[in-house]
Amino acid sequence: MLTPLQQQKLAHYFRLYDVDDDGCVARADFERIAENVRALHLADKGTPEHLAIGKEYLLRWEALRASADTDEDGAVDLREWLRYWEGVLSDDARYLGEVARVADRLFGSFDTDEDGVLGADEFCNFYGVYGLKAAMARLVFLDLDMDGDGAVTRQELMDMVHQFYRSDDPGAPGNRLFGPIG
């Protein structure tokens, strides 16, 4: 069962994907996010990079829809989203697979200089793709950069992702991975 803090974090995460703010996450929301990522990578329409980015996000949407859209209306509402994540969080193997996909997707999309770490500007780009403000991204980045070296490594990100999903400590820095929740 999800704790109140997990429900709050996951509801916030849901709202990031609900780009059109209609109370449901649907294919169009994933397409919009993919377009933002494509713009970030300056991927011209129809190029292999453009098509690969779209394919990645649409595959993610289809996997979510197949698992979470229990009423089969072609969209995932907040209730279905929370039920989906409750199932993920209660199954360690499923959880680890999901977390690895989240971390890989973040790194693949936002490590634009391909140096194996996320710098502050790259983290701001991540926030921008989801419509979050760069000023907030810089503050959150400082929390996530645990060793203060100006970069978030894959392991630091993985630790933050784990905190986001599993921590019930309101002060855990990973709670803010996808922006302030409260």
N, C-alpha and C positions, 0 to 999 in steps of 0.2 A: 504494500500500500504506500502511495506517495505521501510524504510528509507535507505539511502546509508550505514550507519553504520550497520544496521541490515543485509543488504545484505552481507556486508563484513564479519561479524561474522558468518552468516549462511553458507557462502561459505567456510570459514575455517573449520567449523564443518563438512561440507560435505566431505572435503578432509581427515579428520580423518577417516571417514567410508570407503572412497575409498582406501582400503588397497593396492590394486594392481595398483593404479594410472592410471586407464584406462579411467577416466572421467565419470564413472558411479558407482553407488552403486548397488551391486547385492547380491544375496544369498551368494556367495563365500566370499564376504567381511565380512558379518556377521558371517559366519562360522569361518573365520580366527580370528576375535575378540573373539568369543566364545572359541576357542582353547587357546588363550592367557589367558583368564580368568580361564579356566580349569587348565592351567599350574600354574597360580598364587595360586590356591586352592589345588594344588597337587592332583587333581582328576584323579584317574586311569581310563583309558579307559574302558567303559562299566559299571562303578559303577553308582549307583543312582545319586550321585552328578554330575558326568560327564554328564549323560544324561539330568539332570534337567537344567544345565547351557546351554547346546546346545539347548534344547527345548525353554528356555526363549528367547534366541537371535533369534532363527528362527521364533518364534511367532512374535517378534518385526519386523523382516524383512517382514513377510507376511502381517502384518498390514500396514506397510509403503508401500509395493508394491501395495496392494489393493487400497490404497488412493492416491498414488502419481504417479504410473506408467501409465500415461494417454495414452501413445502410445502403451501400452501393449507389450513392447518388452522384458519384464522380468528383466528390470533394471531401475534405477531412475537416470536420468542425473541431472546436476545442475539446469537447468531450471525447471524441474519437482519438484526437492527438494525445490527450493525457492517458487514455487507456493504452494506446500504443506504447508510450514511453514507460508506463507502469510495467508492461510486459517485458520491454527491453531491460529495464533496471532490475527485474526480478530473476533474470536468466544471465548468469555470468558470461557464458560463451557468446550469447547474442549481444550482450552489452559490450564486450571487448571488441567484437566485430564492428559494431556501430561506432564506437569511439575511434577505432582505427580509421574508419571511413571519414568521420568528421575531421580528424586531424589531417589526414591525407588530402582531403578536399580543400581545407584551409591553406595548407602549404602549397599545394599544386596551383591554386588560384591566386594566391597573394604573395608568394615569394617570387615577385616579378623579376628580380635581378638574379635569381637562381643561385644564391650563395648559401642556401641551406638554413637560413635564419630569417625571421621577420623583423625588419627594422620598424621604427616608429612610423615612417611614411607608408610603408606597406600595411601596417596595422590600421592606419587611417583609411587606406583604400578599402580594406575589409569592411570597416564600419560604413563607409560611403556606399558600398554596393547594397547594403541593407537600409540605406536612408538614415543612418545615424550620424551625428555631428562629429567632425574631426577634432574639435576641442575636447569633447568627452573621450574620444579615442586616445588622445595623448595622455590624459589622466589615467585611464584604465591601463594603457601600455606601461606606465611607470609601476603600477601594481603587479602586472604580470611578469615584468622583467625582474625576476626574483634576485638575480645576482648583480643587477645594476650595470650590466655591460653594454646597454644600448640595443640589445637584440633579444628576441624570444626564440629560443631553440625549439626544435621539435619536442624534446623531452619536457621543457617548461610548458609548452602548449598542451602536451598530453596531461601533465599534472593539473593544469587549469581546467581542462575539459573534464577530468575526473572530479575535480571539486565542483564544477558546475552541475554535473549530473548527480553526484552521489553525496556531496557534503551537506550536512544539515547545520553547519556552523555559519551563522549569518555574517561573520567577519571574514570568511574565506575569500581571498582575492579572485578566485576562479568564478565566483558567483556573478561577477561583472563581465565575464568573457563576451557576452552578447549585449553589453550595455547595462546601465543601472536598472535594477528590477523593482525598485521601490519608489 
